[in-house]
Amino acid sequence: ANGPSGGGSVSGDNRLGRLVGFHSAASNLVGGDSNGAYDVFVWSRPGGQAGLSLKQSARPAGRLARVSVSSSGAEANGASVNPSVDGSLRSGPRCVAFQSSASNLASGDRDATSDVFVRDLGRNQTYLVSRGVGAAATNPSIDGGCRSVAFQAGGRVYTAGPRSGRVQSIGGGSNPDYSIDGTAVVWERGGGIAIRRNGRTSSLGGGNDPTVSNRTSGLWGVAYNAGGQAYLKSIGNRGPQGARRISNGCQGAQGGAGASGGVTAFGPARGIITFTQGGTNLCYFNKNTGNSDDLAHANAPITEVSTSARANFVAFTSSASNFPFDGNGGTPDVFFKHLVDGNAL
């Protein structure tokens, strides 16, 4: 890529992880990219070994498509970033939510204020989600079935259906995350974390950057950061049921601050949580076994970690130059890793 990339999002389709969304300012990823702005792209991971052993620089196997376009295929006249890809344990991915300052992506939007859109990959249609919201709408998170999108605008968190046109405020705050099964939303609120499930909103105490699992045996798992470490908290219908620190160090990455990178669909009981350790190391914690292990060691910070539903795949952003297949120097790139024990980057 001839420009910086980031914002990786792995689809939630069980163990498959067929799509990865990301944004990039590069103009050489697809043909006809002449808008000079950040665009949102989707990489379709090929099946078989070609989709697991990505050792070629610049362009792996599979298909790459630009999705921040209008329903007619016109490229955006403004920057588009922060994709969120759907997909669930029972259905494949078909929608990508993203934010854009473009004014030509969908009817009802004619200004440069940031809005949230959904691109339906099956219908090749682009929908305005944040319709009627005056403030800049950012940080979208879509559920696994393309039924609802959470986003922030003007200091509040909203949910909306991609095609219904109905927008609902669920509370003050920012940085929302939808569970894959659509049963819960978590977000940052007043220095802490809030969760909404079954029509009720509860406070989970201090923390930031939360992600939430599916509902499993009556519980949700919420991974978050607090005090420079990553934690997992189990939440029932009546509230929290205890927290566990997960960033206790992993092979080759002992010590240093930890930061959560996301929780899998089965977080409360036997989930896997990815986290960074010391800023430049990517690790995972297996709640079922209690073990931690390393995934990647970079010579620059690792950020924007996205984990698949079963944590067999992970995407992250880094400007590291020590990966053997990266010929982009210190330019930020999105990396995709197959989680294999004993096989760290």
Secondary structure, 3 states (H helix, E strand, C coil): CCCCEEEEEECCCCCCCCEEEEEECCCCCCCCCCCCCCEEEEEECCCHHHHCCCCCCCCCCCEEEECCECCCCCECCCCEEEEEECCCCCCCCCEEEEEECCCCCCCCCCCCCCEEEEEECCCCEEEECCCCCCCCEEEEEECCCCCCEEEEECCEEEEECCCCCCEEEEEECEEEEECCCCCEEEEEECCEEEEEECCEEEEEEECEEEEECCCECCEEEEEEEECCEEEEEEEECCEEEEEEECCCCCCCCCCCCEEEEEECCCHHHHCEEEEEECCCEEEEEECCCCEEEEEEECCCCEEEEEECCCCCEEEEEECCCCCCCCCCCCCCEEEEEECCCCCCC
